[in-house]
Amino acid sequence: MNSELKEILQSVLKEALEPINQRLDRIDNEVKKIKTEQRSLKNEMHNRFDAVDLSLQVIQTGQQGAREEMTQRFKEVKHSLSHLESDITLTFQKTAQNELELNRMKNQ
């Protein structure tokens, strides 16, 4: 009788726990899906961050190159202006010299 009671109890418990086991199986499957999606999103996020980092590096490199080129061009313009200033000063001096000579010639 003990054995029959044991079998009956096991059968009743198994039947009562079946919906719970099914629900736990569904929950396990959903957790697996969520974990898979999480890994996928994590990989996609890392790929996007890598792409953003690469784009930022390209932009920074381009900006540095543009800054260096602008600095070089400003130096060239400054150098040219320095020469122009010297030329203008010389021109003024020669003009003054010529006016002086013309004035002397008129007064002779």
C-alpha positions in Angstrom: 0.0 0.0 0.0 2.9 2.3 0.7 4.1 1.8 -2.8 0.7 2.5 -4.3 0.3 5.7 -2.3 3.7 6.8 -3.3 2.9 6.2 -7.0 -0.4 8.0 -6.7 1.3 11.0 -5.0 4.0 11.1 -7.6 1.4 11.0 -10.4 -0.7 13.7 -8.8 2.4 15.9 -8.2 3.7 15.4 -11.7 0.3 16.3 -13.1 0.0 19.4 -10.9 3.5 20.5 -11.7 3.2 20.0 -15.5 1.8 23.5 -16.2 4.5 25.1 -14.0 7.2 23.1 -15.8 5.7 24.2 -19.2 5.7 27.8 -18.0 9.3 27.5 -16.8 10.3 26.0 -20.2 8.7 29.0 -22.0 10.4 31.4 -19.7 13.8 29.6 -20.3 13.2 29.9 -24.1 12.4 33.6 -23.7 15.5 34.2 -21.6 17.6 32.5 -24.3 16.0 34.7 -27.0 16.7 37.8 -24.9 20.3 36.8 -24.3 20.8 36.2 -28.0 19.3 39.6 -28.9 21.4 41.2 -26.2 24.6 39.7 -27.7 23.5 40.8 -31.2 22.8 44.4 -30.0 26.1 44.5 -28.0 28.0 43.4 -31.1 26.2 46.0 -33.2 26.8 48.7 -30.6 30.6 47.9 -30.6 30.6 47.9 -34.4 29.0 51.3 -34.4 31.3 52.7 -31.8 34.2 51.4 -33.8 32.9 53.2 -36.9 32.3 56.4 -35.0 35.8 56.2 -33.5 37.2 55.7 -37.0 35.2 58.6 -38.5 36.2 60.9 -35.6 39.9 60.0 -36.2 39.5 60.8 -39.9 37.9 64.1 -39.1 40.6 65.0 -36.6 43.3 64.0 -39.0 41.7 66.1 -41.7 41.3 69.0 -39.3 44.9 68.8 -38.3 46.0 68.8 -41.9 43.8 71.8 -42.7 45.2 73.6 -39.7 48.8 72.9 -40.8 48.1 74.0 -44.3 46.4 77.2 -43.1 49.4 78.0 -40.8 51.8 77.4 -43.8 49.7 79.7 -46.0 49.6 82.4 -43.4 53.3 82.3 -43.1 53.6 82.6 -46.9 51.3 85.5 -47.0 53.1 87.2 -44.1 56.4 86.7 -45.9 54.9 88.1 -49.1 53.5 91.1 -47.2 56.9 91.7 -45.7 58.5 91.9 -49.1 55.7 94.1 -50.4 56.2 96.5 -47.4 59.9 96.6 -48.3 59.1 97.3 -52.0 56.7 100.0 -51.0 59.1 101.7 -48.7 61.8 101.6 -51.4 59.3 103.0 -54.0 58.5 105.9 -51.6 62.2 106.6 -51.1 62.9 106.6 -54.8 59.8 108.7 -55.5 61.0 111.2 -52.9 64.5 111.1 -54.4 63.0 111.7 -57.9 60.9 114.6 -56.7 63.9 116.1 -55.0 65.9 115.9 -58.2 63.1 117.3 -60.2 62.6 120.2 -57.8 66.4 120.9 -58.0 66.3 120.8 -61.8 63.4 123.3 -61.8 65.1 125.7 -59.4 68.4 125.8 -61.4 
